[in-house]
Amino acid sequence: MRLSIAFCYMLKKMLLAFSVVTPIIILMVWIAMSIKYVDLIVSENVSFAMFFKLILCTLPGIAAIILPTCFLISSIIVIQKMHSNEEITVFLTSGKSPFSLFIPLFVLGTVFSLGILYLRTTISPMAYKNFEDMQEKVKNNISINLLKPGIFNVIGESVIYIGERTDNELKKVFISYIPNNQQSHTNIISATSGKYVADNGKISILLDNGYRQEFDRYNKILATLKFESFSYDITQFFKRFYARPKRPNEKSQKELLEEVKIIKDQKLKQYYMAEYHSRYLFSTLPILESLILAIFLLKPIGRGRDRKVALKSFSVEILCQILIIILGNLSAKEFVIAYYNYIAVVVLFAVLFVFFKYKG
């Protein structure tokens, strides 16, 4: 039996098992994590389509985390099934070594590592950014409806008072905007009536018969404008209230490095560097898993020692995975550790490979 036949056969079985196991596990985790957003459906501003788009953006990030575990479980299932059917025995008695069975496992692990790397560095940041943008839009729309008549609604740096409200019709409207920025002017707007007008995500208030006062704190000048009809963009208040800095998981690798160069806060800088390096480190998990499976599953099976080897292999893989996660998280506490993590992972791979090759 030639190696190419054994390679294709084992690779085919692993891909088949992976295609069955992965959707089930990812779907279960995705649904479980999406439950906390179900309450958005009851809001009149959130349709089912918007809800689905929102939770769909979390899928790449979930997949990047779950894929190494899916690879491990599907590989264990295939190897154990091949052992039960004595297919591994046939391969070994035909002159093949456990190392030859390791090759398709290693190739598949490398392919998945590259796929996870692409997910973590490219797809996931874009998906998380879309998720945060849509979530902000939902919050803004909900906040518009949370404006209660008869009370002072404090939103960020603004105060909005509505005397009476009937759907989109407003009466006795008062808007006060006092910015924290010393260079900006204080604005006070009052009107006898008005109404909401929403268009393409922009919400304005059309005010009738009122006054607008603007106070220049620098020059101590108060300007007053009387109007019969005035359009005011109220969306800016909500955008300002819900304004957020772009989070590390929304940034590409290039953007993370650019932020590190300009950020002065050392703690925040370390956090960005930890995110940058963890994407590379965590992407190596499938390769690590293939080595562990070869040492603690394939090789014992090849020597006729298969008692509890699957559990042993799974346990060792989890411990090594925890080690890599700890190394990645340590980067957030100590800046220089991020670079030594790569050396530690390479040494771990080298030790496992030598142990696999020369274990007696």
DRENDO-1510 file (C-alpha; in Angstrom, 1 decimal, always signed):
<recs>
REC; n; res; u; v; w
REC; 1; MET; +0.0; +0.0; +0.0 .
REC; 2; ARG; +1.6; +3.3; -1.1 .
REC; 3; LEU; +1.8; +6.3; +1.2 .
REC; 4; SER; -0.3; +8.4; -1.1 .
REC; 5; ILE; -3.2; +6.0; -0.8 .
REC; 6; ALA; -3.0; +5.9; +3.0 .
REC; 7; PHE; -2.6; +9.7; +3.1 .
REC; 8; CYS; -5.7; +10.3; +0.9 .
REC; 9; TYR; -7.8; +7.8; +2.7 .
REC; 10; MET; -7.0; +9.2; +6.2 .
REC; 11; LEU; -7.4; +12.7; +5.0 .
REC; 12; LYS; -10.7; +12.0; +3.5 .
REC; 13; LYS; -12.0; +10.4; +6.7 .
REC; 14; MET; -10.8; +13.3; +8.8 .
REC; 15; LEU; -12.4; +15.9; +6.6 .
REC; 16; LEU; -15.7; +14.0; +6.6 .
REC; 17; ALA; -15.7; +13.8; +10.4 .
REC; 18; PHE; -14.7; +17.4; +10.7 .
REC; 19; SER; -17.5; +18.5; +8.4 .
REC; 20; VAL; -20.0; +16.7; +10.6 .
REC; 21; VAL; -18.6; +17.7; +14.0 .
REC; 22; THR; -17.8; +21.3; +13.4 .
REC; 23; PRO; -21.3; +22.7; +12.3 .
REC; 24; ILE; -22.9; +21.0; +15.3 .
REC; 25; ILE; -20.5; +22.3; +17.9 .
REC; 26; ILE; -20.3; +25.8; +16.4 .
REC; 27; LEU; -24.1; +26.1; +16.0 .
REC; 28; MET; -24.6; +25.0; +19.6 .
REC; 29; VAL; -22.2; +27.6; +20.9 .
REC; 30; TRP; -23.4; +30.3; +18.6 .
REC; 31; ILE; -27.1; +29.8; +19.6 .
REC; 32; ALA; -26.1; +29.7; +23.3 .
REC; 33; MET; -24.2; +33.0; +23.0 .
REC; 34; SER; -27.0; +34.6; +20.9 .
REC; 35; ILE; -29.6; +34.1; +23.5 .
REC; 36; LYS; -28.6; +37.3; +25.4 .
REC; 37; TYR; -29.6; +39.3; +22.3 .
REC; 38; VAL; -33.0; +37.8; +21.9 .
REC; 39; ASP; -34.6; +40.6; +24.0 .
REC; 40; LEU; -33.8; +43.0; +21.2 .
REC; 41; ILE; -36.5; +41.4; +19.0 .
REC; 42; VAL; -39.2; +42.7; +21.4 .
REC; 43; SER; -38.1; +46.2; +20.6 .
REC; 44; GLU; -40.2; +47.9; +17.9 .
REC; 45; ASN; -36.9; +49.2; +16.4 .
REC; 46; VAL; -35.3; +45.8; +15.9 .
REC; 47; SER; -36.6; +43.5; +13.3 .
REC; 48; PHE; -35.8; +39.8; +13.0 .
REC; 49; ALA; -33.6; +40.6; +10.0 .
REC; 50; MET; -31.6; +43.1; +12.0 .
REC; 51; PHE; -31.3; +40.6; +14.9 .
REC; 52; PHE; -30.0; +37.9; +12.6 .
REC; 53; LYS; -27.5; +40.2; +11.0 .
REC; 54; LEU; -26.3; +41.2; +14.5 .
REC; 55; ILE; -25.7; +37.7; +15.8 .
REC; 56; LEU; -24.3; +36.6; +12.4 .
REC; 57; CYS; -21.4; +39.0; +13.0 .
REC; 58; THR; -20.4; +37.1; +16.1 .
REC; 59; LEU; -20.0; +33.8; +14.1 .
REC; 60; PRO; -16.4; +34.3; +12.8 .
REC; 61; GLY; -15.1; +35.1; +16.2 .
REC; 62; ILE; -16.9; +32.1; +17.7 .
REC; 63; ALA; -15.6; +29.9; +14.9 .
REC; 64; ALA; -12.0; +31.0; +15.4 .
REC; 65; ILE; -12.2; +29.9; +19.0 .
REC; 66; ILE; -14.1; +26.7; +18.5 .
REC; 67; LEU; -12.3; +25.3; +15.4 .
REC; 68; PRO; -9.2; +23.9; +17.3 .
REC; 69; THR; -11.5; +21.9; +19.6 .
REC; 70; CYS; -13.5; +20.7; +16.6 .
REC; 71; PHE; -10.3; +19.6; +14.9 .
REC; 72; LEU; -9.2; +17.7; +18.0 .
REC; 73; ILE; -12.6; +15.9; +18.6 .
REC; 74; SER; -13.0; +14.9; +14.9 .
REC; 75; SER; -9.4; +13.6; +14.7 .
REC; 76; ILE; -9.8; +11.5; +17.9 .
REC; 77; ILE; -13.1; +10.1; +16.5 .
REC; 78; VAL; -11.4; +9.1; +13.2 .
REC; 79; ILE; -8.3; +7.6; +14.8 .
REC; 80; GLN; -10.4; +5.6; +17.3 .
REC; 81; LYS; -12.8; +4.4; +14.6 .
REC; 82; MET; -9.9; +3.4; +12.4 .
REC; 83; HIS; -8.4; +1.5; +15.3 .
REC; 84; SER; -11.7; -0.3; +16.1 .
REC; 85; ASN; -12.0; -1.4; +12.4 .
REC; 86; GLU; -8.3; -2.5; +12.5 .
REC; 87; GLU; -7.5; -0.1; +9.6 .
REC; 88; ILE; -4.5; +1.3; +11.5 .
REC; 89; THR; -3.3; -2.3; +12.1 .
REC; 90; VAL; -3.4; -2.9; +8.3 .
REC; 91; PHE; -1.4; +0.2; +7.6 .
REC; 92; LEU; +1.2; -0.7; +10.2 .
REC; 93; THR; +1.6; -4.3; +9.1 .
REC; 94; SER; +2.0; -3.2; +5.5 .
REC; 95; GLY; +5.3; -1.5; +6.5 .
REC; 96; LYS; +4.1; +1.9; +7.4 .
REC; 97; SER; +5.2; +3.7; +10.6 .
REC; 98; PRO; +3.0; +5.8; +13.0 .
REC; 99; PHE; +4.9; +8.8; +11.5 .
REC; 100; SER; +3.4; +8.1; +8.1 .
REC; 101; LEU; -0.1; +8.3; +9.6 .
REC; 102; PHE; +0.9; +11.5; +11.3 .
REC; 103; ILE; +1.6; +13.3; +8.0 .
REC; 104; PRO; -2.1; +13.7; +6.9 .
REC; 105; LEU; -2.9; +14.8; +10.5 .
REC; 106; PHE; -0.1; +17.4; +10.4 .
REC; 107; VAL; -1.1; +18.6; +6.9 .
REC; 108; LEU; -4.7; +19.1; +8.0 .
REC; 109; GLY; -3.7; +20.8; +11.2 .
REC; 110; THR; -1.5; +23.2; +9.2 .
REC; 111; VAL; -4.3; +24.0; +6.9 .
REC; 112; PHE; -6.7; +24.7; +9.8 .
REC; 113; SER; -4.0; +26.8; +11.5 .
REC; 114; LEU; -3.7; +29.0; +8.4 .
REC; 115; GLY; -7.5; +29.2; +8.2 .
REC; 116; ILE; -7.8; +30.2; +11.8 .
REC; 117; LEU; -5.1; +32.8; +11.4 .
REC; 118; TYR; -7.0; +34.3; +8.5 .
REC; 119; LEU; -10.2; +34.3; +10.6 .
REC; 120; ARG; -8.5; +36.0; +13.6 .
REC; 121; THR; -6.5; +38.6; +11.7 .
REC; 122; THR; -8.9; +39.5; +8.9 .
REC; 123; ILE; -12.5; +38.2; +9.1 .
REC; 124; SER; -13.1; +38.5; +12.8 .
REC; 125; PRO; -12.0; +42.2; +13.2 .
REC; 126; MET; -14.3; +43.2; +10.3 .
REC; 127; ALA; -17.2; +41.1; +11.7 .
REC; 128; TYR; -16.7; +42.6; +15.2 .
REC; 129; LYS; -16.7; +46.1; +13.8 .
REC; 130; ASN; -19.9; +45.5; +12.0 .
REC; 131; PHE; -21.4; +44.0; +15.1 .
REC; 132; GLU; -20.5; +47.0; +17.2 .
REC; 133; ASP; -21.7; +49.4; +14.6 .
REC; 134; MET; -25.1; +47.7; +14.3 .
REC; 135; GLN; -25.4; +47.4; +18.1 .
REC; 136; GLU; -24.7; +51.2; +18.4 .
REC; 137; LYS; -27.3; +51.8; +15.7 .
REC; 138; VAL; -29.9; +49.7; +17.6 .
REC; 139; LYS; -29.1; +51.5; +20.9 .
REC; 140; ASN; -29.5; +54.9; +19.2 .
REC; 141; ASN; -32.8; +54.0; +17.8 .
REC; 142; ILE; -34.0; +52.5; +21.1 .
REC; 143; SER; -32.9; +55.6; +22.9 .
REC; 144; ILE; -35.0; +57.8; +20.7 .
REC; 145; ASN; -38.1; +56.0; +22.0 .
REC; 146; LEU; -36.9; +56.1; +25.5 .
REC; 147; LEU; -37.3; +59.9; +25.6 .
REC; 148; LYS; -40.1; +60.3; +28.2 .
REC; 149; PRO; -42.4; +63.3; +28.2 .
REC; 150; GLY; -42.6; +65.4; +31.3 .
REC; 151; ILE; -39.1; +64.7; +32.6 .
REC; 152; PHE; -35.5; +65.9; +31.9 .
REC; 153; ASN; -33.8; +63.2; +29.8 .
REC; 154; VAL; -30.1; +63.3; +30.5 .
REC; 155; ILE; -28.1; +61.9; +27.6 .
REC; 156; GLY; -24.4; +62.4; +27.6 .
REC; 157; GLU; -23.7; +66.1; +27.6 .
REC; 158; SER; -27.3; +67.0; +26.6 .
REC; 159; VAL; -30.6; +67.4; +28.4 .
REC; 160; ILE; -33.9; +67.0; +26.5 .
REC; 161; TYR; -37.3; +67.9; +27.9 .
REC; 162; ILE; -40.6; +67.2; +26.1 .
REC; 163; GLY; -43.7; +68.6; +27.7 .
REC; 164; GLU; -46.2; +66.4; +25.8 .
REC; 165; ARG; -45.7; +63.7; +23.2 .
REC; 166; THR; -48.1; +61.9; +20.9 .
REC; 167; ASP; -46.3; +59.5; +18.7 .
REC; 168; ASN; -44.0; +61.8; +16.7 .
REC; 169; GLU; -45.8; +65.0; +17.6 .
REC; 170; LEU; -44.1; +67.0; +20.3 .
REC; 171; LYS; -45.1; +70.0; +22.4 .
REC; 172; LYS; -43.0; +72.3; +24.7 .
REC; 173; VAL; -39.6; +71.1; +23.6 .
REC; 174; PHE; -36.4; +72.1; +25.4 .
REC; 175; ILE; -32.9; +71.0; +24.4 .
REC; 176; SER; -29.8; +72.0; +26.3 .
REC; 177; TYR; -26.3; +71.0; +25.1 .
REC; 178; ILE; -23.4; +71.9; +27.4 .
REC; 179; PRO; -20.3; +70.3; +26.0 .
REC; 180; ASN; -17.3; +69.3; +28.1 .
REC; 181; ASN; -15.0; +70.7; +25.3 .
REC; 182; GLN; -14.2; +74.3; +26.3 .
REC; 183; GLN; -13.9; +75.3; +22.7 .
REC; 184; SER; -17.5; +74.3; +21.9 .
REC; 185; HIS; -20.5; +76.6; +22.5 .
REC; 186; THR; -23.4; +76.0; +24.8 .
REC; 187; ASN; -26.7; +75.7; +22.9 .
REC; 188; ILE; -30.2; +76.0; +24.3 .
REC; 189; ILE; -33.2; +75.5; +22.0 .
REC; 190; SER; -36.9; +75.9; +23.0 .
REC; 191; ALA; -40.0; +75.6; +20.9 .
REC; 192; THR; -43.7; +75.4; +21.4 .
REC; 193; SER; -44.1; +72.3; +19.2 .
REC; 194; GLY; -42.2; +69.9; +16.9 .
REC; 195; LYS; -42.1; +66.5; +15.5 .
REC; 196; TYR; -39.7; +63.6; +14.8 .
REC; 197; VAL; -38.6; +62.9; +11.3 .
REC; 198; ALA; -36.5; +59.8; +10.6 .
REC; 199; ASP; -34.7; +59.3; +7.3 .
REC; 200; ASN; -31.9; +56.7; +6.6 .
REC; 201; GLY; -30.9; +56.5; +10.2 .
REC; 202; LYS; -30.8; +60.2; +10.8 .
REC; 203; ILE; -33.4; +61.5; +13.2 .
REC; 204; SER; -34.2; +65.2; +13.2 .
REC; 205; ILE; -36.7; +67.4; +15.2 .
REC; 206; LEU; -38.6; +69.9; +13.1 .
REC; 207; LEU; -39.3; +72.7; +15.6 .
REC; 208; ASP; -41.9; +75.5; +15.2 .
REC; 209; ASN; -42.0; +78.9; +16.9 .
REC; 210; GLY; -39.1; +79.0; +19.2 .
REC; 211; TYR; -35.7; +80.4; +20.2 .
REC; 212; ARG; -32.2; +79.2; +19.9 .
REC; 213; GLN; -29.5; +80.7; +22.2 .
REC; 214; GLU; -25.8; +80.1; +21.8 .
REC; 215; PHE; -23.3; +81.1; +24.5 .
REC; 216; ASP; -19.7; +81.6; +23.6 .
REC; 217; ARG; -17.8; +80.8; +26.9 .
REC; 218; TYR; -14.5; +82.1; +25.5 .
REC; 219; ASN; -15.8; +85.5; +24.5 .
REC; 220; LYS; -18.7; +85.6; +27.0 .
REC; 221; ILE; -21.2; +86.4; +24.2 .
REC; 222; LEU; -24.8; +85.2; +24.2 .
REC; 223; ALA; -26.5; +85.2; +20.8 .
REC; 224; THR; -30.3; +84.6; +20.4 .
REC; 225; LEU; -32.2; +83.6; +17.3 .
REC; 226; LYS; -35.9; +83.5; +16.9 .
REC; 227; PHE; -37.3; +81.1; +14.4 .
REC; 228; GLU; -40.6; +80.0; +13.0 .
REC; 229; SER; -39.3; +76.7; +11.6 .
REC; 230; PHE; -36.0; +75.1; +12.6 .
REC; 231; SER; -34.6; +71.6; +11.8 .
REC; 232; TYR; -32.3; +70.1; +14.4 .
REC; 233; ASP; -30.4; +66.9; +14.0 .
REC; 234; ILE; -30.9; +65.0; +17.3 .
REC; 235; THR; -29.0; +61.9; +16.2 .
REC; 236; GLN; -25.7; +63.6; +17.2 .
REC; 237; PHE; -26.7; +63.4; +20.9 .
REC; 238; PHE; -27.1; +59.7; +20.8 .
REC; 239; LYS; -24.1; +59.1; +18.7 .
REC; 240; ARG; -22.1; +61.2; +21.1 .
REC; 241; PHE; -23.6; +59.4; +24.1 .
REC; 242; TYR; -22.8; +56.0; +22.7 .
REC; 243; ALA; -19.6; +57.0; +21.0 .
REC; 244; ARG; -16.9; +54.4; +21.7 .
REC; 245; PRO; -13.3; +53.9; +20.9 .
REC; 246; LYS; -12.6; +51.2; +18.4 .
REC; 247; ARG; -11.9; +48.1; +20.4 .
REC; 248; PRO; -8.8; +45.9; +19.8 .
REC; 249; ASN; -10.8; +43.0; +18.5 .
REC; 250; GLU; -12.2; +45.3; +15.8 .
REC; 251; LYS; -8.8; +46.3; +14.5 .
REC; 252; SER; -6.6; +44.6; +11.9 .
REC; 253; GLN; -3.0; +43.7; +12.6 .
REC; 254; LYS; -1.8; +46.8; +10.9 .
REC; 255; GLU; -4.2; +49.1; +12.8 .
REC; 256; LEU; -3.1; +47.5; +16.1 .
REC; 257; LEU; +0.6; +48.3; +15.4 .
REC; 258; GLU; -0.4; +51.8; +14.4 .
REC; 259; GLU; -2.2; +52.3; +17.7 .
REC; 260; VAL; +0.7; +51.0; +19.7 .
REC; 261; LYS; +2.9; +53.7; +18.1 .
REC; 262; ILE; +0.7; +56.6; +19.2 .
REC; 263; ILE; -0.8; +55.3; +22.5 .
REC; 264; LYS; +0.9; +56.8; +25.5 .
REC; 265; ASP; -1.0; +54.7; +28.1 .
REC; 266; GLN; +1.4; +51.8; +28.8 .
REC; 267; LYS; -1.3; +49.5; +30.1 .
REC; 268; LEU; -3.5; +50.1; +27.0 .
REC; 269; LYS; -0.4; +49.6; +24.8 .
REC; 270; GLN; +0.3; +46.2; +26.3 .
REC; 271; TYR; -3.3; +45.3; +25.9 .
REC; 272; TYR; -3.1; +46.0; +22.1 .
REC; 273; MET; +0.1; +44.1; +21.8 .
REC; 274; ALA; -1.4; +41.1; +23.6 .
REC; 275; GLU; -4.3; +41.1; +21.1 .
REC; 276; TYR; -1.8; +41.4; +18.2 .
REC; 277; HIS; +0.3; +38.5; +19.2 .
REC; 278; SER; -2.4; +36.3; +20.6 .
REC; 279; ARG; -4.0; +36.0; +17.2 .
REC; 280; TYR; -0.8; +34.4; +15.9 .
REC; 281; LEU; -0.2; +32.2; +19.0 .
REC; 282; PHE; -3.7; +30.8; +19.2 .
REC; 283; SER; -3.7; +30.0; +15.5 .
REC; 284; THR; -1.0; +27.4; +16.1 .
REC; 285; LEU; -3.3; +25.2; +18.2 .
REC; 286; PRO; -4.3; +22.7; +15.4 .
REC; 287; ILE; -0.6; +22.0; +14.6 .
REC; 288; LEU; +0.0; +21.5; +18.3 .
REC; 289; GLU; -3.0; +19.2; +18.5 .
REC; 290; SER; -1.7; +17.1; +15.6 .
REC; 291; LEU; +1.6; +16.5; +17.4 .
REC; 292; ILE; -0.1; +15.6; +20.7 .
REC; 293; LEU; -2.5; +13.2; +18.9 .
REC; 294; ALA; +0.4; +11.5; +17.3 .
REC; 295; ILE; +2.3; +11.1; +20.6 .
REC; 296; PHE; -0.5; +10.1; +22.9 .
REC; 297; LEU; -2.9; +8.4; +20.5 .
REC; 298; LEU; -1.4; +7.2; +17.2 .
REC; 299; LYS; +1.8; +5.9; +18.7 .
REC; 300; PRO; +0.3; +3.9; +21.6 .
REC; 301; ILE; -2.3; +2.5; +19.3 .
REC; 302; GLY; +0.5; +1.4; +16.9 .
REC; 303; ARG; +2.2; -0.4; +19.7 .
REC; 304; GLY; -1.0; -2.1; +20.9 .
REC; 305; ARG; -1.4; +0.1; +24.0 .
REC; 306; ASP; -4.8; +1.8; +23.5 .
REC; 307; ARG; -6.2; +1.8; +27.0 .
REC; 308; LYS; -7.6; +5.2; +27.8 .
REC; 309; VAL; -5.2; +6.8; +25.3 .
REC; 310; ALA; -7.9; +9.0; +23.8 .
REC; 311; LEU; -8.7; +10.5; +27.2 .
REC; 312; LYS; -5.0; +10.9; +27.8 .
REC; 313; SER; -4.4; +12.6; +24.5 .
REC; 314; PHE; -7.4; +15.0; +25.0 .
REC; 315; SER; -6.2; +15.9; +28.5 .
REC; 316; VAL; -2.6; +16.7; +27.4 .
REC; 317; GLU; -3.9; +18.8; +24.5 .
REC; 318; ILE; -6.1; +20.8; +26.8 .
REC; 319; LEU; -3.2; +21.4; +29.2 .
REC; 320; CYS; -1.0; +22.6; +26.3 .
REC; 321; GLN; -3.8; +24.8; +25.0 .
REC; 322; ILE; -4.2; +26.4; +28.4 .
REC; 323; LEU; -0.4; +27.0; +28.4 .
REC; 324; ILE; -0.6; +28.8; +25.1 .
REC; 325; ILE; -3.6; +30.9; +26.3 .
REC; 326; ILE; -1.7; +31.8; +29.4 .
REC; 327; LEU; +1.3; +32.9; +27.4 .
REC; 328; GLY; -0.9; +35.0; +25.2 .
REC; 329; ASN; -2.6; +36.7; +28.2 .
REC; 330; LEU; +0.7; +37.4; +29.9 .
REC; 331; SER; +1.5; +39.8; +27.1 .
REC; 332; ALA; -1.1; +42.1; +28.5 .
REC; 333; LYS; +0.8; +42.4; +31.8 .
REC; 334; GLU; +4.4; +42.5; +30.5 .
REC; 335; PHE; +5.2; +44.0; +27.1 .
REC; 336; VAL; +8.4; +42.0; +26.4 .
REC; 337; ILE; +6.7; +38.7; +27.1 .
REC; 338; ALA; +4.9; +38.9; +23.8 .
REC; 339; TYR; +8.1; +38.2; +21.8 .
REC; 340; TYR; +9.3; +35.4; +24.1 .
REC; 341; ASN; +6.0; +33.6; +23.6 .
REC; 342; TYR; +7.0; +32.7; +20.1 .
REC; 343; ILE; +10.2; +31.1; +21.4 .
REC; 344; ALA; +8.3; +29.2; +24.0 .
REC; 345; VAL; +5.8; +27.8; +21.4 .
REC; 346; VAL; +8.6; +26.8; +19.0 .
REC; 347; VAL; +10.4; +25.0; +21.8 .
REC; 348; LEU; +7.2; +23.3; +22.8 .
REC; 349; PHE; +6.7; +22.1; +19.2 .
REC; 350; ALA; +10.3; +20.9; +19.0 .
REC; 351; VAL; +10.1; +19.0; +22.2 .
REC; 352; LEU; +6.9; +17.3; +21.2 .
REC; 353; PHE; +8.3; +16.4; +17.8 .
REC; 354; VAL; +11.5; +15.0; +19.2 .
REC; 355; PHE; +9.5; +13.1; +21.8 .
REC; 356; PHE; +7.3; +11.7; +19.0 .
REC; 357; LYS; +10.3; +10.6; +16.8 .
REC; 358; TYR; +12.5; +9.1; +19.5 .
REC; 359; LYS; +10.2; +7.9; +22.2 .
REC; 360; GLY; +11.2; +4.3; +23.0 .
</recs>
